[in-house]
């Protein structure tokens, strides 16, 4: 029922406007509100904070179904839940949860996760943004880049990773500080001219002598790095769902086309060159789905899932890469035209092997898990 | 206000329908089932009426169908329906509209009702009879093919538009009334995620024929379905080709007159 309902919603509400929003590079507040009405924000948050109280697999299926139609809206939902709501729900104290979660779940506002910096991508530890405690206030200075859901009219709050001191072992002490949009000294600038997810909101954030109350610390001081790693583990499942959904969407378009398109007097799907391509696409998608759902079931069962999350993210995103490439190839010249949709999927795929840990970082995580470095 | 919405489990409009071996039903394997599309308009109208009237208004779904109907009933509950009655009995396999109307009438009378919404017809067998027989059994007025529904402020009567050939007919009906819904009445809402979770806790009262006081499936004995036949295969298609369109049209006219003998 969950999948059917979201599929209906995506086909009826998102599909008709996806092309235009992508073309105009427009983040649609109206569509985001509709997604919120569907309950797409706060899927795993308990009812008492305004969420739906569903398990992680349900959330992943929701993202998959949205991404099957449009990567941009999938990104808004995935980032809204995993990166926006996630840290507040998992690490916030009762007061912070009560203050922020209901509004986030209703979709009145969106939260963002400020991690990446211009000089700190894969090397997240190299970040330079600082927060110092002064007269009962955190004073945040620095900048963040490529932050989803951070710079639209709906953006309400950002969880900012900042250096809050030095640990006894000499390493940086990292903490997360909640900084509401609109706080003096916090400027969010929309980033434009993206290749992909053009209808999602991506911002560059600047903090200059930006002051928030001491109580805006998320969780304990010094736990920022751990919170970040856990948040990314969860986020990887959602990015994997984006890859899976995108692959499914592109595959369906290509299959339909191949069955209808005739060359040399017959449907091109009956040529082995295309039939085998489609068979490979279907097989890889099925394998990707099985892997991702297994990772989700481990998480839902409270078991370690970090390795499977990295594997899912790596595999699903790369499967989408192969699937969209084949889809465009099968559709030939039409595949290159915006009107035939796979062109958008072809562009949207590329972020998935880069965002929330590149494919290289995923392989590094997996190689650590399987013991490559325990020698 | 007590609002009843009727719903039927039917094959998805996009499902490929194949007749089973016995010729008395369809092959259900691999077929997705949904709420009858016209019933969805009824559900939506019922929910809107409840939201408008407020107070202790309640929307109850009533469905007669096989055990598997639970899934479509849950979907209605996820859309916002408060609770449901599921009439389920092996003796009701492949029922006639008369049989269904008879058991529905009993179940609805037990629930109590001010207004009943249903689809104008089932999109599976297209008989469009249940609503009328039900109105007769309950001895209440019926308005069919509704495209606009409004309730008078004093809740005493309904004012409706019903779709007729070439336009709409505006009618008034006293309550209680049964209204069958036509496309265009509203845009049915989606089952939201919180709705799906809430639906899990809502009550579905399952009743068999004995619970409703029947010894056997009621029947009018006046008509019965003998056999289901597959759609007749389309004839051969002949392409009329010519260099000039005007020659093709001449050739087509000749074929229609001399071969097909239709003009």
HADDOCK unambig.tbl for C-alpha pairs under 7 A between the chains (distance, minus, plus):
assign (segid A and resid 1 and name CA) (segid B and resid 75 and name CA) 6.76 0.50 0.50
assign (segid A and resid 5 and name CA) (segid B and resid 190 and name CA) 6.23 0.50 0.50
assign (segid A and resid 5 and name CA) (segid B and resid 191 and name CA) 5.88 0.50 0.50
assign (segid A and resid 9 and name CA) (segid B and resid 190 and name CA) 6.88 0.50 0.50
assign (segid A and resid 38 and name CA) (segid B and resid 192 and name CA) 4.45 0.50 0.50
assign (segid A and resid 38 and name CA) (segid B and resid 193 and name CA) 6.12 0.50 0.50
assign (segid A and resid 39 and name CA) (segid B and resid 192 and name CA) 5.74 0.50 0.50
assign (segid A and resid 39 and name CA) (segid B and resid 193 and name CA) 5.02 0.50 0.50
assign (segid A and resid 39 and name CA) (segid B and resid 194 and name CA) 6.04 0.50 0.50
assign (segid A and resid 40 and name CA) (segid B and resid 193 and name CA) 6.98 0.50 0.50
assign (segid A and resid 52 and name CA) (segid B and resid 193 and name CA) 6.09 0.50 0.50
assign (segid A and resid 52 and name CA) (segid B and resid 194 and name CA) 4.51 0.50 0.50
assign (segid A and resid 52 and name CA) (segid B and resid 197 and name CA) 6.52 0.50 0.50
